[in-house]
Amino acid sequence: MVVGLIIAGVVILILIFWLISINNRLVSLKNNRESAFADIDVQLKQRYDLIPQLLGAVKGYMTHESEVLTRVTEARSRCLQAGTISEKINAENNLGAAMSGLNIQIEAYPDLKANTNFMNLQHEISDIENKLAAVRRFFNSSTKEYNNGIEQFPSNIIANSKGYKTEPMFDLGVEQRQTLDKAPEVKF
């Protein structure tokens, strides 16, 4: 009887440690995802700081395209006001679409493209966009691991009891997806 109690106690302890390790893994995955989004926030802050400079450089050349400049400014403002990760993803998709419109308008101004300040700003923005792409990939990888962790058995039992739910990936959004689905226009 004593041996049976000892065995039962050991089994219960193993079960408790196993449940604790599952819980700790889920917490770690959740924190990794949030940390990955914090990396995106750092790059986005740099991007937001450069946008007013870019718009200032462009404004003198593009006096009659104020609608494009307004769209970029408003999209940037919505990004800064977004609270949740989902809101930020949506706002970022809108800003990306607005920036695409700006880039299309810039093509019509050869003097602007030759301006040294503009070229430096464009290089900085290009660098930040590349860094953003890298941290977004890391965020999506962290999100995938988190979602897998809360959907796989037996950790899904603990995840459901703690209220964890699957989280969205950082995707392109509808407008940018439509743009990328079109064949590129090649001009000579």
CNS distance restraints for C-alpha pairs under 8 A (distance, minus, plus):
assign (resid   1 and name CA) (resid   5 and name CA) 6.31 0.50 0.50
assign (resid   2 and name CA) (resid   6 and name CA) 6.17 0.50 0.50
assign (resid   3 and name CA) (resid   7 and name CA) 6.11 0.50 0.50
assign (resid   4 and name CA) (resid   8 and name CA) 6.04 0.50 0.50
assign (resid   5 and name CA) (resid   9 and name CA) 5.96 0.50 0.50
assign (resid   6 and name CA) (resid  10 and name CA) 6.12 0.50 0.50
assign (resid   7 and name CA) (resid  11 and name CA) 6.13 0.50 0.50
assign (resid   8 and name CA) (resid  12 and name CA) 6.09 0.50 0.50
assign (resid   9 and name CA) (resid  13 and name CA) 6.12 0.50 0.50
assign (resid  10 and name CA) (resid  14 and name CA) 6.09 0.50 0.50
assign (resid  11 and name CA) (resid  15 and name CA) 6.09 0.50 0.50
assign (resid  12 and name CA) (resid  16 and name CA) 6.12 0.50 0.50
assign (resid  13 and name CA) (resid  17 and name CA) 6.14 0.50 0.50
assign (resid  14 and name CA) (resid  18 and name CA) 6.01 0.50 0.50
assign (resid  15 and name CA) (resid  19 and name CA) 6.18 0.50 0.50
assign (resid  16 and name CA) (resid  20 and name CA) 6.14 0.50 0.50
assign (resid  17 and name CA) (resid  21 and name CA) 6.10 0.50 0.50
assign (resid  18 and name CA) (resid  22 and name CA) 6.30 0.50 0.50
assign (resid  19 and name CA) (resid  23 and name CA) 6.17 0.50 0.50
assign (resid  19 and name CA) (resid 158 and name CA) 7.98 0.50 0.50
assign (resid  20 and name CA) (resid  24 and name CA) 6.07 0.50 0.50
assign (resid  21 and name CA) (resid  25 and name CA) 6.09 0.50 0.50
assign (resid  22 and name CA) (resid  26 and name CA) 6.33 0.50 0.50
assign (resid  22 and name CA) (resid 155 and name CA) 6.03 0.50 0.50
assign (resid  22 and name CA) (resid 158 and name CA) 7.68 0.50 0.50
assign (resid  23 and name CA) (resid  27 and name CA) 6.28 0.50 0.50
assign (resid  23 and name CA) (resid 155 and name CA) 7.62 0.50 0.50
assign (resid  23 and name CA) (resid 158 and name CA) 6.77 0.50 0.50
assign (resid  23 and name CA) (resid 159 and name CA) 7.82 0.50 0.50
assign (resid  24 and name CA) (resid  28 and name CA) 6.08 0.50 0.50
assign (resid  25 and name CA) (resid  29 and name CA) 6.17 0.50 0.50
assign (resid  26 and name CA) (resid  30 and name CA) 6.16 0.50 0.50
assign (resid  26 and name CA) (resid 146 and name CA) 7.17 0.50 0.50
assign (resid  26 and name CA) (resid 149 and name CA) 6.45 0.50 0.50
assign (resid  26 and name CA) (resid 150 and name CA) 7.02 0.50 0.50
assign (resid  26 and name CA) (resid 155 and name CA) 7.82 0.50 0.50
assign (resid  26 and name CA) (resid 159 and name CA) 7.36 0.50 0.50
assign (resid  27 and name CA) (resid  31 and name CA) 6.14 0.50 0.50
assign (resid  28 and name CA) (resid  32 and name CA) 6.04 0.50 0.50
assign (resid  29 and name CA) (resid  33 and name CA) 6.29 0.50 0.50
assign (resid  29 and name CA) (resid 142 and name CA) 7.14 0.50 0.50
assign (resid  29 and name CA) (resid 145 and name CA) 6.83 0.50 0.50
assign (resid  29 and name CA) (resid 146 and name CA) 5.03 0.50 0.50
assign (resid  29 and name CA) (resid 149 and name CA) 7.51 0.50 0.50
assign (resid  30 and name CA) (resid  34 and name CA) 6.40 0.50 0.50
assign (resid  30 and name CA) (resid 146 and name CA) 6.05 0.50 0.50
assign (resid  31 and name CA) (resid  35 and name CA) 6.02 0.50 0.50
assign (resid  32 and name CA) (resid  36 and name CA) 6.07 0.50 0.50
assign (resid  32 and name CA) (resid 142 and name CA) 6.33 0.50 0.50
assign (resid  33 and name CA) (resid  37 and name CA) 6.36 0.50 0.50
assign (resid  33 and name CA) (resid 139 and name CA) 6.18 0.50 0.50
assign (resid  33 and name CA) (resid 142 and name CA) 4.98 0.50 0.50
assign (resid  33 and name CA) (resid 143 and name CA) 5.64 0.50 0.50
assign (resid  33 and name CA) (resid 146 and name CA) 7.10 0.50 0.50
assign (resid  34 and name CA) (resid  38 and name CA) 6.26 0.50 0.50
assign (resid  35 and name CA) (resid  39 and name CA) 6.48 0.50 0.50
assign (resid  36 and name CA) (resid  40 and name CA) 6.63 0.50 0.50
assign (resid  36 and name CA) (resid 135 and name CA) 6.98 0.50 0.50
assign (resid  36 and name CA) (resid 136 and name CA) 7.95 0.50 0.50
assign (resid  36 and name CA) (resid 138 and name CA) 6.52 0.50 0.50
assign (resid  36 and name CA) (resid 139 and name CA) 4.84 0.50 0.50
assign (resid  36 and name CA) (resid 142 and name CA) 7.02 0.50 0.50
assign (resid  37 and name CA) (resid  41 and name CA) 6.23 0.50 0.50
assign (resid  37 and name CA) (resid  85 and name CA) 7.69 0.50 0.50
assign (resid  37 and name CA) (resid 135 and name CA) 7.93 0.50 0.50
assign (resid  37 and name CA) (resid 136 and name CA) 7.83 0.50 0.50
assign (resid  37 and name CA) (resid 139 and name CA) 5.98 0.50 0.50
assign (resid  38 and name CA) (resid  42 and name CA) 6.40 0.50 0.50
assign (resid  39 and name CA) (resid  43 and name CA) 6.64 0.50 0.50
assign (resid  39 and name CA) (resid 135 and name CA) 6.41 0.50 0.50
assign (resid  40 and name CA) (resid  44 and name CA) 6.06 0.50 0.50
assign (resid  40 and name CA) (resid 132 and name CA) 6.33 0.50 0.50
assign (resid  40 and name CA) (resid 135 and name CA) 5.73 0.50 0.50
assign (resid  40 and name CA) (resid 136 and name CA) 6.54 0.50 0.50
assign (resid  40 and name CA) (resid 139 and name CA) 7.86 0.50 0.50
assign (resid  41 and name CA) (resid  45 and name CA) 6.02 0.50 0.50
assign (resid  42 and name CA) (resid  46 and name CA) 6.58 0.50 0.50
assign (resid  43 and name CA) (resid  47 and name CA) 6.25 0.50 0.50
assign (resid  43 and name CA) (resid 128 and name CA) 6.50 0.50 0.50
assign (resid  43 and name CA) (resid 131 and name CA) 7.04 0.50 0.50
assign (resid  43 and name CA) (resid 132 and name CA) 6.00 0.50 0.50
assign (resid  44 and name CA) (resid  48 and name CA) 6.00 0.50 0.50
assign (resid  44 and name CA) (resid 132 and name CA) 7.40 0.50 0.50
assign (resid  45 and name CA) (resid  49 and name CA) 6.17 0.50 0.50
assign (resid  46 and name CA) (resid  50 and name CA) 6.35 0.50 0.50
assign (resid  46 and name CA) (resid 128 and name CA) 7.39 0.50 0.50
assign (resid  47 and name CA) (resid  51 and name CA) 6.28 0.50 0.50
assign (resid  47 and name CA) (resid 125 and name CA) 6.68 0.50 0.50
assign (resid  47 and name CA) (resid 128 and name CA) 6.50 0.50 0.50
assign (resid  47 and name CA) (resid 129 and name CA) 7.95 0.50 0.50
assign (resid  48 and name CA) (resid  52 and name CA) 7.44 0.50 0.50
assign (resid  48 and name CA) (resid  76 and name CA) 6.60 0.50 0.50
assign (resid  49 and name CA) (resid  53 and name CA) 7.52 0.50 0.50
assign (resid  50 and name CA) (resid  54 and name CA) 6.19 0.50 0.50
assign (resid  50 and name CA) (resid 121 and name CA) 7.37 0.50 0.50
assign (resid  50 and name CA) (resid 125 and name CA) 7.13 0.50 0.50
assign (resid  51 and name CA) (resid  55 and name CA) 6.02 0.50 0.50
assign (resid  52 and name CA) (resid  56 and name CA) 6.01 0.50 0.50
assign (resid  52 and name CA) (resid  73 and name CA) 7.88 0.50 0.50
assign (resid  53 and name CA) (resid  57 and name CA) 6.26 0.50 0.50
assign (resid  53 and name CA) (resid 121 and name CA) 7.57 0.50 0.50
assign (resid  54 and name CA) (resid  58 and name CA) 6.18 0.50 0.50
assign (resid  54 and name CA) (resid 118 and name CA) 6.91 0.50 0.50
assign (resid  54 and name CA) (resid 121 and name CA) 6.21 0.50 0.50
assign (resid  54 and name CA) (resid 122 and name CA) 7.59 0.50 0.50
assign (resid  55 and name CA) (resid  59 and name CA) 5.72 0.50 0.50
assign (resid  55 and name CA) (resid  69 and name CA) 6.82 0.50 0.50
assign (resid  56 and name CA) (resid  60 and name CA) 7.25 0.50 0.50
assign (resid  57 and name CA) (resid  61 and name CA) 7.83 0.50 0.50
assign (resid  57 and name CA) (resid 117 and name CA) 7.39 0.50 0.50
assign (resid  57 and name CA) (resid 118 and name CA) 6.12 0.50 0.50
assign (resid  58 and name CA) (resid  62 and name CA) 6.08 0.50 0.50
assign (resid  58 and name CA) (resid 106 and name CA) 7.82 0.50 0.50
assign (resid  58 and name CA) (resid 112 and name CA) 7.09 0.50 0.50
assign (resid  58 and name CA) (resid 118 and name CA) 7.58 0.50 0.50
assign (resid  59 and name CA) (resid  63 and name CA) 5.98 0.50 0.50
assign (resid  59 and name CA) (resid  66 and name CA) 7.97 0.50 0.50
assign (resid  59 and name CA) (resid  69 and name CA) 7.73 0.50 0.50
assign (resid  61 and name CA) (resid 109 and name CA) 7.30 0.50 0.50
assign (resid  61 and name CA) (resid 112 and name CA) 6.64 0.50 0.50
assign (resid  62 and name CA) (resid  66 and name CA) 7.17 0.50 0.50
assign (resid  65 and name CA) (resid  69 and name CA) 6.92 0.50 0.50
assign (resid  65 and name CA) (resid 105 and name CA) 7.89 0.50 0.50
assign (resid  66 and name CA) (resid  70 and name CA) 5.99 0.50 0.50
assign (resid  67 and name CA) (resid  71 and name CA) 6.18 0.50 0.50
assign (resid  68 and name CA) (resid  72 and name CA) 6.44 0.50 0.50
assign (resid  68 and name CA) (resid  98 and name CA) 7.23 0.50 0.50
assign (resid  68 and name CA) (resid 101 and name CA) 6.64 0.50 0.50
assign (resid  68 and name CA) (resid 102 and name CA) 6.03 0.50 0.50
assign (resid  68 and name CA) (resid 105 and name CA) 8.00 0.50 0.50
assign (resid  69 and name CA) (resid  73 and name CA) 6.21 0.50 0.50
assign (resid  69 and name CA) (resid 102 and name CA) 7.11 0.50 0.50
assign (resid  70 and name CA) (resid  74 and name CA) 6.01 0.50 0.50
assign (resid  71 and name CA) (resid  75 and name CA) 5.98 0.50 0.50
assign (resid  71 and name CA) (resid  98 and name CA) 5.92 0.50 0.50
assign (resid  72 and name CA) (resid  76 and name CA) 6.06 0.50 0.50
assign (resid  72 and name CA) (resid  95 and name CA) 6.38 0.50 0.50
assign (resid  72 and name CA) (resid  98 and name CA) 5.11 0.50 0.50
assign (resid  72 and name CA) (resid  99 and name CA) 6.18 0.50 0.50
assign (resid  72 and name CA) (resid 102 and name CA) 7.58 0.50 0.50
assign (resid  73 and name CA) (resid  77 and name CA) 6.24 0.50 0.50
assign (resid  74 and name CA) (resid  78 and name CA) 6.26 0.50 0.50
assign (resid  75 and name CA) (resid  79 and name CA) 6.30 0.50 0.50
assign (resid  75 and name CA) (resid  91 and name CA) 6.82 0.50 0.50
assign (resid  75 and name CA) (resid  92 and name CA) 7.89 0.50 0.50
assign (resid  75 and name CA) (resid  94 and name CA) 6.16 0.50 0.50
assign (resid  75 and name CA) (resid  95 and name CA) 4.87 0.50 0.50
assign (resid  75 and name CA) (resid  98 and name CA) 7.01 0.50 0.50
assign (resid  76 and name CA) (resid  80 and name CA) 6.41 0.50 0.50
assign (resid  76 and name CA) (resid  95 and name CA) 6.14 0.50 0.50
assign (resid  77 and name CA) (resid  81 and name CA) 6.35 0.50 0.50
assign (resid  78 and name CA) (resid  82 and name CA) 6.13 0.50 0.50
assign (resid  78 and name CA) (resid  91 and name CA) 6.04 0.50 0.50
assign (resid  79 and name CA) (resid  88 and name CA) 6.00 0.50 0.50
assign (resid  79 and name CA) (resid  91 and name CA) 4.99 0.50 0.50
assign (resid  79 and name CA) (resid  92 and name CA) 6.15 0.50 0.50
assign (resid  79 and name CA) (resid  95 and name CA) 7.52 0.50 0.50
assign (resid  82 and name CA) (resid  87 and name CA) 5.31 0.50 0.50
assign (resid  82 and name CA) (resid  88 and name CA) 5.12 0.50 0.50
assign (resid  82 and name CA) (resid  91 and name CA) 7.00 0.50 0.50
assign (resid  83 and name CA) (resid  87 and name CA) 6.25 0.50 0.50
assign (resid  83 and name CA) (resid  88 and name CA) 6.72 0.50 0.50
assign (resid  84 and name CA) (resid  88 and name CA) 6.17 0.50 0.50
assign (resid  85 and name CA) (resid  89 and name CA) 6.15 0.50 0.50
assign (resid  86 and name CA) (resid  90 and name CA) 6.31 0.50 0.50
assign (resid  86 and name CA) (resid 168 and name CA) 7.16 0.50 0.50
assign (resid  87 and name CA) (resid  91 and name CA) 6.08 0.50 0.50
assign (resid  88 and name CA) (resid  92 and name CA) 5.92 0.50 0.50
assign (resid  89 and name CA) (resid  93 and name CA) 6.28 0.50 0.50
assign (resid  89 and name CA) (resid 170 and name CA) 6.06 0.50 0.50
assign (resid  89 and name CA) (resid 171 and name CA) 7.67 0.50 0.50
assign (resid  90 and name CA) (resid  94 and name CA) 6.49 0.50 0.50
assign (resid  90 and name CA) (resid 173 and name CA) 7.21 0.50 0.50
assign (resid  91 and name CA) (resid  95 and name CA) 6.25 0.50 0.50
assign (resid  92 and name CA) (resid  96 and name CA) 6.09 0.50 0.50
assign (resid  93 and name CA) (resid  97 and name CA) 6.37 0.50 0.50
assign (resid  93 and name CA) (resid 171 and name CA) 7.96 0.50 0.50
assign (resid  93 and name CA) (resid 172 and name CA) 6.07 0.50 0.50
assign (resid  93 and name CA) (resid 173 and name CA) 5.45 0.50 0.50
assign (resid  93 and name CA) (resid 175 and name CA) 7.81 0.50 0.50
assign (resid  93 and name CA) (resid 176 and name CA) 7.33 0.50 0.50
assign (resid  94 and name CA) (resid  98 and name CA) 6.28 0.50 0.50
assign (resid  94 and name CA) (resid 173 and name CA) 7.91 0.50 0.50
assign (resid  94 and name CA) (resid 175 and name CA) 7.85 0.50 0.50
assign (resid  95 and name CA) (resid  99 and name CA) 6.04 0.50 0.50
assign (resid  96 and name CA) (resid 100 and name CA) 6.18 0.50 0.50
assign (resid  96 and name CA) (resid 176 and name CA) 7.43 0.50 0.50
assign (resid  97 and name CA) (resid 101 and name CA) 6.47 0.50 0.50
assign (resid  97 and name CA) (resid 175 and name CA) 6.48 0.50 0.50
assign (resid  97 and name CA) (resid 176 and name CA) 6.06 0.50 0.50
assign (resid  98 and name CA) (resid 102 and name CA) 6.38 0.50 0.50
assign (resid  99 and name CA) (resid 103 and name CA) 6.19 0.50 0.50
assign (resid 100 and name CA) (resid 104 and name CA) 6.32 0.50 0.50
assign (resid 101 and name CA) (resid 105 and name CA) 6.40 0.50 0.50
assign (resid 102 and name CA) (resid 106 and name CA) 6.17 0.50 0.50
assign (resid 103 and name CA) (resid 107 and name CA) 6.56 0.50 0.50
assign (resid 104 and name CA) (resid 108 and name CA) 7.55 0.50 0.50
assign (resid 105 and name CA) (resid 109 and name CA) 7.65 0.50 0.50
assign (resid 106 and name CA) (resid 112 and name CA) 7.43 0.50 0.50
assign (resid 106 and name CA) (resid 113 and name CA) 7.38 0.50 0.50
assign (resid 107 and name CA) (resid 113 and name CA) 7.68 0.50 0.50
assign (resid 109 and name CA) (resid 113 and name CA) 6.53 0.50 0.50
assign (resid 110 and name CA) (resid 114 and name CA) 6.38 0.50 0.50
assign (resid 111 and name CA) (resid 115 and name CA) 6.43 0.50 0.50
assign (resid 112 and name CA) (resid 118 and name CA) 6.84 0.50 0.50
assign (resid 113 and name CA) (resid 118 and name CA) 6.69 0.50 0.50
assign (resid 113 and name CA) (resid 119 and name CA) 6.54 0.50 0.50
assign (resid 114 and name CA) (resid 118 and name CA) 7.62 0.50 0.50
assign (resid 114 and name CA) (resid 119 and name CA) 6.94 0.50 0.50
assign (resid 115 and name CA) (resid 119 and name CA) 6.15 0.50 0.50
assign (resid 116 and name CA) (resid 120 and name CA) 6.18 0.50 0.50
assign (resid 117 and name CA) (resid 121 and name CA) 6.23 0.50 0.50
assign (resid 118 and name CA) (resid 122 and name CA) 6.00 0.50 0.50
assign (resid 119 and name CA) (resid 123 and name CA) 6.11 0.50 0.50
assign (resid 120 and name CA) (resid 124 and name CA) 6.26 0.50 0.50
assign (resid 121 and name CA) (resid 125 and name CA) 6.11 0.50 0.50
assign (resid 122 and name CA) (resid 126 and name CA) 6.01 0.50 0.50
assign (resid 123 and name CA) (resid 127 and name CA) 6.17 0.50 0.50
assign (resid 124 and name CA) (resid 128 and name CA) 6.22 0.50 0.50
assign (resid 125 and name CA) (resid 129 and name CA) 6.03 0.50 0.50
assign (resid 126 and name CA) (resid 130 and name CA) 6.27 0.50 0.50
assign (resid 127 and name CA) (resid 131 and name CA) 6.34 0.50 0.50
assign (resid 128 and name CA) (resid 132 and name CA) 5.97 0.50 0.50
assign (resid 129 and name CA) (resid 133 and name CA) 6.16 0.50 0.50
assign (resid 130 and name CA) (resid 134 and name CA) 6.45 0.50 0.50
assign (resid 131 and name CA) (resid 135 and name CA) 6.29 0.50 0.50
assign (resid 132 and name CA) (resid 136 and name CA) 5.91 0.50 0.50
assign (resid 133 and name CA) (resid 137 and name CA) 6.23 0.50 0.50
assign (resid 134 and name CA) (resid 138 and name CA) 6.42 0.50 0.50
assign (resid 135 and name CA) (resid 139 and name CA) 6.03 0.50 0.50
assign (resid 136 and name CA) (resid 140 and name CA) 6.08 0.50 0.50
assign (resid 136 and name CA) (resid 170 and name CA) 6.55 0.50 0.50
assign (resid 137 and name CA) (resid 141 and name CA) 6.14 0.50 0.50
assign (resid 138 and name CA) (resid 142 and name CA) 6.14 0.50 0.50
assign (resid 139 and name CA) (resid 143 and name CA) 6.03 0.50 0.50
assign (resid 139 and name CA) (resid 169 and name CA) 7.69 0.50 0.50
assign (resid 139 and name CA) (resid 170 and name CA) 7.41 0.50 0.50
assign (resid 140 and name CA) (resid 144 and name CA) 6.03 0.50 0.50
assign (resid 140 and name CA) (resid 169 and name CA) 5.34 0.50 0.50
assign (resid 140 and name CA) (resid 170 and name CA) 6.20 0.50 0.50
assign (resid 141 and name CA) (resid 145 and name CA) 6.28 0.50 0.50
assign (resid 142 and name CA) (resid 146 and name CA) 6.10 0.50 0.50
assign (resid 143 and name CA) (resid 147 and name CA) 5.99 0.50 0.50
assign (resid 143 and name CA) (resid 167 and name CA) 6.71 0.50 0.50
assign (resid 143 and name CA) (resid 168 and name CA) 7.36 0.50 0.50
assign (resid 143 and name CA) (resid 169 and name CA) 6.35 0.50 0.50
assign (resid 144 and name CA) (resid 148 and name CA) 6.00 0.50 0.50
assign (resid 144 and name CA) (resid 169 and name CA) 7.72 0.50 0.50
assign (resid 145 and name CA) (resid 149 and name CA) 6.01 0.50 0.50
assign (resid 146 and name CA) (resid 150 and name CA) 6.36 0.50 0.50
assign (resid 146 and name CA) (resid 166 and name CA) 7.68 0.50 0.50
assign (resid 147 and name CA) (resid 151 and name CA) 6.13 0.50 0.50
assign (resid 147 and name CA) (resid 165 and name CA) 7.70 0.50 0.50
assign (resid 147 and name CA) (resid 166 and name CA) 5.12 0.50 0.50
assign (resid 147 and name CA) (resid 167 and name CA) 6.69 0.50 0.50
assign (resid 148 and name CA) (resid 152 and name CA) 5.92 0.50 0.50
assign (resid 149 and name CA) (resid 155 and name CA) 6.56 0.50 0.50
assign (resid 149 and name CA) (resid 156 and name CA) 7.25 0.50 0.50
assign (resid 150 and name CA) (resid 155 and name CA) 5.96 0.50 0.50
assign (resid 150 and name CA) (resid 156 and name CA) 4.77 0.50 0.50
assign (resid 150 and name CA) (resid 159 and name CA) 5.39 0.50 0.50
assign (resid 150 and name CA) (resid 160 and name CA) 7.74 0.50 0.50
assign (resid 150 and name CA) (resid 164 and name CA) 6.98 0.50 0.50
assign (resid 150 and name CA) (resid 165 and name CA) 7.22 0.50 0.50
assign (resid 150 and name CA) (resid 166 and name CA) 7.24 0.50 0.50
assign (resid 151 and name CA) (resid 155 and name CA) 7.18 0.50 0.50
assign (resid 151 and name CA) (resid 156 and name CA) 4.99 0.50 0.50
assign (resid 151 and name CA) (resid 159 and name CA) 7.96 0.50 0.50
assign (resid 151 and name CA) (resid 166 and name CA) 7.93 0.50 0.50
assign (resid 152 and name CA) (resid 156 and name CA) 5.46 0.50 0.50
assign (resid 153 and name CA) (resid 157 and name CA) 7.07 0.50 0.50
assign (resid 154 and name CA) (resid 158 and name CA) 7.49 0.50 0.50
assign (resid 155 and name CA) (resid 159 and name CA) 6.09 0.50 0.50
assign (resid 156 and name CA) (resid 160 and name CA) 5.86 0.50 0.50
assign (resid 157 and name CA) (resid 161 and name CA) 6.25 0.50 0.50
assign (resid 158 and name CA) (resid 162 and name CA) 6.19 0.50 0.50
assign (resid 159 and name CA) (resid 163 and name CA) 6.11 0.50 0.50
assign (resid 159 and name CA) (resid 164 and name CA) 5.06 0.50 0.50
assign (resid 159 and name CA) (resid 165 and name CA) 7.57 0.50 0.50
assign (resid 160 and name CA) (resid 164 and name CA) 5.86 0.50 0.50
assign (resid 160 and name CA) (resid 165 and name CA) 7.49 0.50 0.50
assign (resid 172 and name CA) (resid 176 and name CA) 5.69 0.50 0.50
assign (resid 172 and name CA) (resid 177 and name CA) 5.93 0.50 0.50
assign (resid 173 and name CA) (resid 177 and name CA) 6.02 0.50 0.50
assign (resid 174 and name CA) (resid 178 and name CA) 6.22 0.50 0.50
assign (resid 175 and name CA) (resid 179 and name CA) 6.42 0.50 0.50
assign (resid 176 and name CA) (resid 180 and name CA) 6.17 0.50 0.50
assign (resid 177 and name CA) (resid 181 and name CA) 6.10 0.50 0.50
assign (resid 178 and name CA) (resid 182 and name CA) 6.69 0.50 0.50
